[in-house]
């Protein structure tokens, strides 16, 4: 999630709600529900052309309403810290400082586990309730951390998750924080670990340090688990993000949030833009992790509607947000939004009903998702496909800018063109260095690139992640 929204986008959102009259879900009468989390739904057009396939976008906005501060619930967190040889020096020192800051910020009674991974994973501190004695002990253990060996990230992440799951508190915040600065020895088991975390309601926050780590992988870990990803360019910025993450834990309104999107009859979810696309004819389920005060997120859904007769109503989409209340102990809460449309043979009526705000939100999401996909292809060495995707996506974004002017969308298009220009023109180009990682049969081809190019790519990746979350 991201808290940064331009005034123009908020204006458009308010206008489109007025235009189509879609009311946000309300708190049930007599409930202890504090009403701190809201969801609103809007359509690109409530009127669709009959007698042919139609594509329409739906935008769900999840936001919070400020409420008086309450004492937060218990925290159950595990730190998974990269202690491989590449962290030697300033990196491991920053990791120590950040871990100590987390110890100071957590309250007595909160649970903390610390896992380090180099050539193997080691549980430095099993999940333990904090008190004065434990704090002194874990400080000494963290001070003794050394950087050495390769990067057994998969084992470190799995061990950290096991510590959280074994002590999971349904009334608290359950979290893994993963810090890494390199490419894992073998990433093949990481996806299954992350999906297991999502199923158990454990969000994974990922912090990528420096220029050598795999930002695509770190972003996917966070996204699939409902956590947050952050690119940390230099070690001196690491403690600041830890502080930000701890502040969010202190202001959580909803825990273990998720959205289920169910299409109506004859309606197909083509894409949850920037997320996983469900099988045709099935519902989509998105883990969102925790919802904290001030969070705002737009979920953009692209739908295809099969041909209908003129003048009939269409049941497009049911969206249900569920989460555990963190303010009044009201239990598992639900917000529901229904979106419907009607058909016509009048093309002018269809054109008039289009909502420019939704079209712009959809274009921003599509441009961000296209950039993300191209960066993934680039990581795989498929530069030709990546470049073509970026150029096509940039052209589509600029065409939308002509219809709905947007400096933000224009900037995304410029970023796509720039990243495409920096990419090699042939797949897996030379010169390159071939690296065989310990404990793995996999070989990674790492093109020799200027640090400025790598830095820009990571910055663009962070921006599109923020735009989608």
N, C-alpha and C positions, 0 to 999 in steps of 0.2 A: 504494500500500500504506500501511497505517497500523499503528503499533505499539501503539495504545491499545486495550485490550480489557478489559471489565469482568470481575471475578472470577466473576460468575454465569455469563457466557457460556463461560468456560473450564471451569467445573464441568459445565455442560450438555454441552459437547463431550466431556469425558472419560466422562460417564455414557452418552452415546449410543453411543460406540465400544464400551463394555462390553456394552451392551444387544444390539447386532446383530452384534457380533463381527467387524467389518470391520477387517482388519489393514492398517497402512500399508505401502506398498511398501518392500521391503528392498534393501539394497545387494548386488549380485551377489557371490558368493564369489570371492576372488582378484582383485577389481578394485581399481584405485587410487582408485576413487570414495571421497571422504572422508565421504560420508553426511551432508553438512551441510545438505542441502535435503530436506524430506520433504513428502509429500502424503497426506492421509487422506480417505476418502469415507464419507458417511453418508446414509441415506434418511429421508424423513419417515415412511415406513412400509414394512416389508418384506413386508406382506400387503395385497393389493388386492382389491377386490370384483369378482367375475367377472360376465360377461354385461352389461357396460356400459363406457362410457369412464371412465377413472380419471385423475385428476390427482395427481401426486406430485412432491415437491421432492427434489432431491439437493443436498447441500452438500459442496464440496471445500475442504479447508483446506490451504493451502500455508504452511509455516513453516520455520524454520531451527533447527538444533542447534548450539550454540556450539562452535567449533573454535579451536585455537591460531592466533594471527595469523600471516599469511604476508606476504611482500613482495608488494604488489599488482602487477598487470600494467600495461602502458602505458596512458595516457589520451589520447584523441583527442577534444577538445572544441572546439565553436565557440560563441561568445557572439553572439547577435543582439540588439542593444540599440536600443530605441526612442529616437531623438534628435529627435523631432518637436517642434514648438513648445510643446506642452502639457507637455513635460518640463523646460521652462526653470526655472531656480532650484534648489530643493531636490531635485527629481527627477533632474536630470542629474548633480548632485553625488553623490547616492547611487549612481547607476549607475557613476560613475567609481570611487568607493570600493570598490564590490563587485567590479568588474572587476579592480582592483588587488589585492584580497584573493585572487581566484582565481589571479592570476599568482604571488603569494607561496606559495600552497598547492600548486601543481603542482610536480612535480620536474623537474630537468633531464632532457631526453629525452622528456618528455611533449609532445604537440602541442597548440597553441592557435591558433585563428583568431578574429578579431574582426570582426563585420559591424555596421554602423550603418545604420539606415533612418530617413529623414525623407521628403521628397518623392520620393526615389529611394533605392535600396539601394547601399551602398558597402562594399567589402571593405577595412576599415581595416588589417587584418593578415591576409595569406594564411596558411593553416595552416603552422605553422613549429615545428620542434623547439626547445624552450626551452633557452637557456643564458644566461650573464650578459649578453652583448651584446644578444641578442634581448629580454631582459627590460627593459633600459634603453630600447631603441627603442620597444617597445610601450607602456611607461609614458608616454613623451613623446607618442605618438599618442593615447592615451586622455585625457591631460590636455588635449589640444587639441579634444576633442569639443565641439560646440556644439549647442544645441537650436534647431531651426528647421523650418519647413515642415510638411507634412501627414504621414500615416502609411502609408507603403508597406510594410506588414508582410509581405504575400505575397512581395514581392521579397526582403526581408531574410531571411525564413525559408528561401526557396529557395536563396539564395546561401550561407547558413550550412550547409545540408544538403550542398550540392555540395562545400564545403570538407572536411566530415567524410567523405563517401563517397569522395572522391578519395584519401584517406589512411587509409581504414578498416583497422583492425588486428583480425583475427579473434581474436587472443589478448588483446585489451585492451578497455577501456570506451570506446564510441563514443557521443558525446552532443552534442545541441544544447541550449543554455539560452537561452530566449526571454524577454526582458523587455519589457513594453509597458504603457502607461497609457491607451491610447485605442482607438477603433474603426478598423479598417483602411480604407484608401481603397476597396479592392475585395477581398472575401474569397473570390471565386469559385474561385480556383485553389488555395486553401490546403488543402482536403481531399485533392486529388490529391498534393500535396507531402507531406502527413503519411502517406498510405498508402505512398508510395514510401519514406519513412523507415522505416516498420514492416517493409517487405519487405527492406530492407537491414540490419535489426538496429540501427537508430539510434533510441534513445529521445529524446523531446523533453520537457524540463522547462520548464514555462511559469510565469511569475511575473507576476501582474496587480497593478499598482501604482495605488493610489488608488481613486476611485469612478466614473471615467468609462469604463473599459475594458469590453469584452464578456466577462463571466465565463463565459458558456455556450460561446463560441467557444474561449476559452483552455482550459477544461476538456476540451472535445472533442479539441483538438490533443494534449493529454497522454494522454488515454484511448486514442485510436486508435493512438498510437505506442508505448504501453507506458511512458510517462513519468509524471511527477508534476506536479500543479498546485498552486499556492499563491496565495492572496489576501494581498497585502501592503498593509495599510491605510495605512501611513505610510512615507516613505522611510527613516526611522531603523531600521525593522525589516528592511530589505532585506539588509544585510550578514549578519545572523544566519541567514537562510535559505540564503544562499550557503554559509555555513560548514557548515550541516547537510547540504547537498547534497554538499559536498566530503568530509565525513565518511563519507557513504554510499558514495561512490566508493572510498574507502580500505578499506571492509569488504565489498565485493561477494563473495558466495559463488558466484553463478551469473549468467552473462551471457546476454543475448538469449533469455530464457525465453519459452515459449509453451505454451498448453494446447490440445489438440485433444479435442473432445467428440463421440463417435460414438454415436448412438442405436441400440438394437437393433431387430430386426424388429417392425413394428407399433407402434413408439414414435416420437413426434415431440417435438423440442425446441421448446416454445412460446416460451421466452425464456431467455436468459442474463441474469438480472435485473440491470438497470443497464448492460448492454452491448448489442452488436448481435445481433439475432436472425437465425439462418440461414434460408435457404429451406427449406420443408417437406421432410422426408426427407433432408436433408443434414447433414453434420457442422458443428460450430461451431469456429472457430479464434480464439483470443484471444492477442494479443501482450501480454506482461507486463513486458518490459524486463529490468532487472537485479533480482536478488534479493540483498538485503544482510542482514548479520547483524541479527537481531532482528525482521526483517519477518514479518508474519503477514497472510494474506489469505484471506477466505472467498469462494468463487465459488458463487453460488446458481443452480441450473438448475431451471426448471419444465418438467416432462415430461407429455405426455398419452399414455396407453396405450389402444389400441383393444380392443374386447371380446374376452375369452378364456373358455375353458371353466374350470370350477372345478378346483382341484387341480393346475394346471400351473405350471411355472417360467417366469418372464419374464426375458429378457435385456434389462435396461433401458439401461445406459450403460457405455461404455468411455471412460475419461479418461486421457490421456497427457500428462504434463508433460515437456518437453524443455528443456535448457539447456546452455550451455557451462560446464564446471567452471572456477572461477577460483582454486582453492586448490592442487590437485595436478596441474594440466595433464592431467587425465584425459580431455579431449576432450568430445564431445557426449554428455551423459548423459540418462537417461530414467527416469521414475517412472510406473508404471501402476496404475490402480485400476479394478476392475470392480464394478459394482453390479447386483444382481439381486433379484427379488422372486418371490412366488408368489400364486396366486389362491385365493379361497374364496367360498362363498355365505353365510358366517356374518358378518353385519354387526357382531355383538358382537366377533368376533375381529379384524375390521378396526379397530374403535374402540380395542380394547385394545392393538393393535400400534403405534398412532401415537406418534411421538416428539415430545414437546413442545419439546425443544431445537431440532430442525430446524424445527418450525412457527414458533418465535420468530425464528430466524435468517432464515427466508423472509419473515416479516412485516416485519422490520427492513429487509431488502433491498428489498422491494416498496414500502414507504413512502418509502424514499430515492429509488428510481427514479421513483416517481410525482411526488415533489417536483421532481426534476430535469427531468422531461418538462414539468411545468407551468411551470417557469421558462423553458424553451425557448420554449413557446407565448407566454408573456408578452413575451419579446424580440421575437417576431414580431407583437405587437400583438393576439394572439388571447386577450384577457383573459376573455371569457365561458367559453370552453372550459377555460382554465387554472383559473379559479375553481371550475368544476364538478368538475374532476379532483381538485383539492386537497380539496374538501369530501368527495367520495366516498372518497378515499384516507384521510383522517383518520378517517372513520366506520369503515372497515375495520380500521384500526390499533387504534382503541379497542375494537372488538369482539374483536380478538385479545388485547388487554390483559386482558379479562375472563376469558379462558381460560388465558393464561400471563402473569401480572403482570410488567410490565417498565417501570421508570422511563424507560429509554432510548426505548422505543417510544412511551410516553405523551408524552414530550418531542417526538418527531418529529411526532406528531399535532397537538400544540399549535402547532408551527412551521408546519404546513400550514394550519391555521385562521388563524393570524396573517398569513401571506403572502397568503392569499386575501382577507382583510379589507382589506389595504393596496392590493390591485389595483383599478383602475378597474372599474366595472360594465358598461361598454360597450367594444367594440373600438375601438382607436386613438382615444382620447378627446382632446378639446381641454380646456385650452390645450396646445398643443404647438409645438415649433419644428421646421421641416423643414430638413434639412441636406443640401446637395448636395456630395458629396466629390469632390475633384479626382481626375482620371484614372478616373472611374467614372460610369456612367449611373444607378447605384443611388441611391435616395433613402431615407434613414432617418428615421423619425418618432421623435423622442425626447421622451417625455412629461416635462413639468416636474414633478419629484417632489422631496420634501424629502430632504436628505442622509441623515437618519436612516432613512428608508424604504429608500433605495438601499443603505446600509450593512448594514441587517438582511438584505436579500435576498442580498447577497454573503456574509455570514456563514453564512446558512442553506445557501447553495449549497456553501460550503466544507465544512460539516459533513456534507452528504449525499455529497459526493465522497469524504470520508474514510471514511464508513461503507461505501461500495461498494468501496473499494480498500484 
